[in-house]
Amino acid sequence: MSNLLSQFQFDKSHLSVGDFKSTDNDDKEYWLSKSFQERLEAIEYLRQIMFGYDPDTERLQRFFEVVKSK
């Protein structure tokens, strides 16, 4: 997956936001024909590309605290 993400970078300077009224009806029909799971997977894929991370290698930061006991 990391090789795939390194091939794509999202250019945020060319972003435009629209609504369903202004988008092509074919796009809307395409996504409505997909299952809920397929749509969620597509959203996650686009989110990974936009923020440039690989969920297989990125993890929450761990920290340890040393506590002296009596």
C-alpha positions, 0 to 999 in steps of 0.5 A, a space after each residue: 500500500 505504501 508504494 501505491 500511496 507514494 505514486 499519488 499526491 493530492 494537489 490541494 491548490 486545484 480543489 473545487 467543491 460542488 454539490 449534486 446539482 452541479 455534478 454530472 448525473 452519471 457520477 451520482 448514479 455510479 456511486 449510488 449503484 455501489 454498496 455502502 461498503 464500497 463507498 466507505 472503502 473509496 472514501 478511506 482510499 481518497 483520505 489516505 491519498 489526501 493526507 499521505 499516510 499508510 495505515 499499515 505503518 502509521 500508529 498511535 504514539 506510545 509513551 511510558 511514564 516511570 512511577 516510583 513506588 514507596 
